[in-house]
Amino acid sequence: MRVRTRGYWLYLIPSLLLFLGVIVVPFLMNVGASFTRWSGVGTPRWIGFDNYARLLQDERFWQSFQHNVGLIVAMAIVPTAIGLLLAAALFDYIGKRFGSRTASALRAMYYLPQVLPVAVAGVVWGWMLHPSYGAVNQIFGLDLDWLGDPDLALATVMAVMVWFQLGYPVVIFMAGLQRVDPAYYEAAEIDGASWWRKFWHITIPQIRPEIFVVLLTCTIAALKVFGPIFVLTRGGPGNATMVPSYFSYLNFFQKSNVGYGSAIATVLALIIIVVTFLFLRVQEREQ
């Protein structure tokens, strides 16, 4: 048996080499650069933990993580909650009353924003939210600068991200619902349980693994979000929508402060690793 399993490892070698070359080696190089002062050209100068000490005193750095908390709500918590309700409604009500094709078509419509390139979706939303000719102001008769007002920019980006992220949990949860034994729902109907009670006591417990997966992947996506911020606001106005990934980008490419940008990226990567570990530990205990 051991002789047979040895042959399988040969097929993993290309993936392992790719993982080392694309993930591990660049990450280690980034960690090394975070201990230097370097403009990206010339010889880096070793400065130890000075970049990390600077991080602790940088208000923009801490402010960017505060904005990340809001994006976690918009990209993980809200889409998961709404996605659960939509998936259950499509599966239990729409699918049974109007047929599986109608439910599949609606599921595809919810998932469509995930298929669109981030740049395309961002440009379209930029047009729709423009203060002068944007469709949102025109439809509702408003005169608001959705992305240019510091008091509105973060909330607007959060709303866009809910729209962008919603289709992913809907698809995952509908797939999970297909493995739930229909006998549970039939027994609940015989006992006179309402749709809400079936949703709360059967649906949610039965697809708990899918809920963990969606929360974990969406939380990671929110922590490292870059594209929508780059397209919609560039971290502005001021620092109203600044996030760690874009803050790192600014130091890398606009300020030519590679060492400090590497320190920001390293801290962000470590936070993502810790969050992933905690999610997996909680999931193991639940199981």
C-alpha positions as CSV (number, residue, x, y, z in Angstrom):
1,M,0.0,0.0,0.0
2,R,2.9,2.4,0.8
3,V,4.4,1.7,-2.6
4,R,1.2,2.8,-4.3
5,T,0.8,6.0,-2.3
6,R,4.4,7.0,-3.0
7,G,3.5,7.3,-6.7
8,Y,0.8,9.9,-5.9
9,W,3.3,12.3,-4.3
10,L,5.0,12.6,-7.7
11,Y,1.9,14.4,-9.0
12,L,2.1,16.9,-6.2
13,I,5.6,18.0,-7.0
14,P,4.5,20.6,-9.8
15,S,1.9,22.1,-7.4
16,L,4.4,22.2,-4.5
17,L,7.0,23.9,-6.7
18,L,4.4,26.4,-7.9
19,F,3.4,27.1,-4.3
20,L,6.9,27.6,-3.3
21,G,7.7,29.9,-6.2
22,V,4.5,32.0,-6.1
23,I,3.6,32.0,-2.4
24,V,6.4,31.0,0.0
25,V,9.4,32.6,-1.6
26,P,7.8,36.0,-2.3
27,F,6.3,36.0,1.2
28,L,9.8,35.4,2.8
29,M,11.3,38.0,0.5
30,N,8.6,40.5,1.7
31,V,9.3,39.7,5.3
32,G,13.0,40.3,4.7
33,A,12.3,43.6,3.0
34,S,10.2,44.7,6.0
35,F,13.3,44.9,8.1
36,T,15.0,47.3,5.7
37,R,14.8,50.9,4.4
38,W,14.6,50.5,0.7
39,S,13.3,52.6,-2.2
40,G,13.1,49.6,-4.6
41,V,16.3,50.6,-6.3
42,G,19.8,50.1,-4.9
43,T,20.9,48.2,-1.8
44,P,18.5,47.8,1.1
45,R,19.7,49.1,4.4
46,W,18.9,47.0,7.5
47,I,17.0,48.8,10.2
48,G,15.6,46.0,12.2
49,F,12.1,46.5,13.7
50,D,12.0,50.2,13.0
51,N,9.2,49.8,10.4
52,Y,7.1,47.8,12.8
53,A,7.7,50.4,15.5
54,R,6.6,53.0,13.1
55,L,3.4,51.0,12.3
56,L,2.4,51.1,16.0
57,Q,2.4,54.9,15.9
58,D,0.9,55.4,12.5
59,E,-2.7,56.6,12.7
60,R,-3.4,55.9,9.1
61,F,-2.4,52.3,9.6
62,W,-4.8,51.8,12.5
63,Q,-7.5,53.8,10.7
64,S,-7.2,51.5,7.7
65,F,-7.9,48.5,9.9
66,Q,-11.0,50.2,11.4
67,H,-12.2,50.5,7.8
68,N,-11.5,46.9,7.3
69,V,-13.9,46.0,10.1
70,G,-16.6,47.8,8.2
71,L,-15.8,45.9,5.1
72,I,-15.9,42.6,6.9
73,V,-19.4,43.4,7.9
74,A,-20.2,44.4,4.3
75,M,-18.4,41.4,2.6
76,A,-18.9,38.6,5.1
77,I,-21.6,39.1,7.8
78,V,-24.3,40.9,5.8
79,P,-24.0,38.7,2.6
80,T,-24.0,35.6,4.7
81,A,-27.2,36.6,6.5
82,I,-29.0,37.7,3.4
83,G,-27.6,34.8,1.4
84,L,-29.0,32.3,3.8
85,L,-32.5,33.8,3.5
86,L,-32.3,34.1,-0.3
87,A,-30.9,30.5,-0.7
88,A,-33.6,29.1,1.6
89,A,-36.3,31.1,-0.2
90,L,-35.1,30.0,-3.7
91,F,-34.7,26.4,-2.6
92,D,-37.9,26.0,-0.5
93,Y,-40.4,28.4,-2.1
94,I,-39.3,29.5,-5.6
95,G,-38.0,26.1,-6.6
96,K,-41.1,24.2,-5.4
97,R,-43.7,26.8,-6.7
98,F,-42.1,28.0,-9.9
99,G,-39.8,25.2,-10.8
100,S,-36.0,24.5,-10.5
101,R,-35.3,26.5,-13.7
102,T,-36.7,29.7,-12.3
103,A,-34.6,29.2,-9.1
104,S,-31.5,28.5,-11.1
105,A,-32.0,31.6,-13.2
106,L,-32.4,33.8,-10.1
107,R,-29.4,32.1,-8.6
108,A,-27.3,33.0,-11.7
109,M,-28.6,36.6,-11.6
110,Y,-27.4,36.9,-8.0
111,Y,-24.0,35.4,-8.9
112,L,-23.5,37.6,-12.0
113,P,-21.5,40.3,-10.0
114,Q,-19.0,37.7,-9.0
115,V,-18.3,37.0,-12.7
116,L,-17.8,40.6,-13.7
117,P,-14.2,41.9,-13.5
118,V,-13.7,44.2,-10.5
119,A,-12.5,47.0,-12.8
120,V,-15.7,46.8,-14.9
121,A,-18.0,46.7,-11.9
122,G,-16.1,49.5,-10.2
123,V,-16.3,51.8,-13.3
124,V,-20.0,51.2,-13.8
125,W,-20.7,51.9,-10.1
126,G,-18.6,55.1,-10.4
127,W,-20.8,56.3,-13.2
128,M,-24.0,55.4,-11.3
129,L,-22.8,57.2,-8.2
130,H,-21.4,60.3,-9.9
131,P,-22.7,63.5,-8.2
132,S,-23.5,65.2,-11.5
133,Y,-24.9,62.6,-13.9
134,G,-25.1,59.5,-11.8
135,A,-28.2,57.3,-12.1
136,V,-28.7,57.0,-8.3
137,N,-29.0,60.8,-7.8
138,Q,-31.2,61.1,-10.9
139,I,-33.6,58.3,-9.9
140,F,-34.0,59.4,-6.3
141,G,-33.8,63.2,-6.9
142,L,-30.7,63.6,-4.7
143,D,-27.7,65.8,-4.9
144,L,-25.1,63.7,-3.0
145,D,-21.4,63.0,-3.7
146,W,-21.5,59.4,-2.7
147,L,-17.8,58.6,-3.2
148,G,-16.5,62.1,-2.6
149,D,-18.0,62.9,0.7
150,P,-15.9,61.6,3.6
151,D,-19.1,60.9,5.6
152,L,-20.6,58.8,2.9
153,A,-17.7,57.2,1.1
154,L,-17.1,54.2,3.3
155,A,-20.8,53.4,3.7
156,T,-21.2,53.7,-0.1
157,V,-18.3,51.3,-0.7
158,M,-19.8,48.9,1.8
159,A,-23.1,48.9,0.0
160,V,-21.4,48.2,-3.3
161,M,-19.5,45.3,-1.7
162,V,-22.7,43.8,-0.4
163,W,-24.0,43.8,-4.0
164,F,-20.8,42.4,-5.3
165,Q,-20.4,39.6,-2.7
166,L,-24.0,38.5,-2.3
167,G,-24.1,35.9,-5.1
168,Y,-21.3,33.8,-3.6
169,P,-23.0,32.7,-0.4
170,V,-26.3,32.2,-2.3
171,V,-24.6,29.6,-4.6
172,I,-22.8,27.9,-1.8
173,F,-25.8,27.7,0.5
174,M,-28.1,26.4,-2.3
175,A,-25.6,23.6,-3.0
176,G,-25.5,22.8,0.7
177,L,-29.3,22.6,0.9
178,Q,-29.4,19.9,-1.7
179,R,-27.7,17.5,0.7
180,V,-30.2,18.1,3.5
181,D,-32.5,15.1,4.0
182,P,-36.0,16.1,2.9
183,A,-37.4,13.9,5.7
184,Y,-36.5,16.6,8.3
185,Y,-38.7,19.2,6.5
186,E,-41.5,16.7,6.0
187,A,-41.5,15.8,9.7
188,A,-41.5,19.5,10.6
189,E,-44.5,20.1,8.3
190,I,-46.4,17.3,9.9
191,D,-45.8,18.9,13.3
192,G,-47.1,22.2,11.9
193,A,-43.7,24.1,12.0
194,S,-43.7,27.4,10.1
195,W,-41.2,28.3,7.4
196,W,-39.2,30.4,9.8
197,R,-38.9,27.6,12.4
198,K,-37.8,25.1,9.8
199,F,-35.2,27.6,8.6
200,W,-33.9,28.3,12.1
201,H,-33.9,24.7,13.5
202,I,-33.2,22.6,10.3
203,T,-31.7,24.7,7.6
204,I,-29.0,26.6,9.5
205,P,-27.8,23.6,11.6
206,Q,-27.6,21.3,8.6
207,I,-25.5,23.7,6.4
208,R,-23.3,24.9,9.2
209,P,-20.1,23.7,7.4
210,E,-21.0,25.8,4.4
211,I,-21.7,28.8,6.7
212,F,-18.2,28.5,8.2
213,V,-16.6,28.2,4.7
214,V,-18.5,31.3,3.5
215,L,-17.6,33.4,6.6
216,L,-14.0,32.4,6.4
217,T,-13.5,33.0,2.7
218,C,-15.4,36.3,2.7
219,T,-13.6,37.5,5.8
220,I,-10.2,36.8,4.1
221,A,-11.5,38.6,1.0
222,A,-12.5,41.6,3.1
223,L,-9.1,41.8,4.9
224,K,-7.2,41.8,1.7
225,V,-9.6,43.8,-0.5
226,F,-7.8,46.0,-3.0
227,G,-9.5,46.2,-6.4
228,P,-12.8,47.9,-5.5
229,I,-11.0,50.5,-3.4
230,F,-8.5,51.2,-6.2
231,V,-11.2,51.6,-8.8
232,L,-13.8,53.5,-6.7
233,T,-12.0,55.8,-4.3
234,R,-8.2,55.3,-4.3
235,G,-8.5,55.3,-0.5
236,G,-10.1,58.7,-0.4
237,P,-11.5,61.2,0.0
238,G,-8.7,61.9,2.4
239,N,-8.3,58.6,4.2
240,A,-12.0,57.8,4.5
241,T,-11.8,54.5,2.7
242,M,-8.1,53.6,3.2
243,V,-7.5,49.8,3.8
244,P,-4.3,48.1,4.7
245,S,-3.7,46.5,1.3
246,Y,-4.1,49.9,-0.5
247,F,-2.0,51.6,2.2
248,S,0.7,49.0,1.5
249,Y,0.4,49.7,-2.3
250,L,0.8,53.4,-1.7
251,N,4.0,52.9,0.2
252,F,5.3,50.4,-2.4
253,F,4.7,52.3,-5.6
254,Q,3.9,55.9,-4.9
255,K,6.1,56.7,-2.0
256,S,8.9,54.3,-2.9
257,N,9.0,53.1,0.7
258,V,9.3,49.4,0.0
259,G,10.4,48.5,3.5
260,Y,7.4,50.1,5.2
261,G,5.0,48.8,2.6
262,S,6.4,45.3,3.2
263,A,5.9,45.6,6.9
264,I,2.2,46.5,6.3
265,A,1.8,43.6,4.0
266,T,3.5,41.2,6.5
267,V,1.2,42.3,9.3
268,L,-1.8,41.9,7.1
269,A,-0.7,38.4,6.0
270,L,-0.1,37.3,9.6
271,I,-3.6,38.6,10.7
272,I,-5.2,36.6,7.8
273,I,-3.3,33.5,9.0
274,V,-4.4,34.0,12.6
275,V,-8.0,34.6,11.6
276,T,-8.0,31.5,9.4
277,F,-6.5,29.4,12.2
278,L,-9.2,30.6,14.7
279,F,-12.0,29.9,12.2
280,L,-10.7,26.4,11.7
281,R,-10.4,25.8,15.4
282,V,-14.0,26.9,16.0
283,Q,-15.2,24.8,13.2
284,E,-13.4,21.7,14.6
285,R,-15.1,22.3,18.0
286,E,-18.5,22.7,16.4
287,Q,-18.1,19.4,14.5
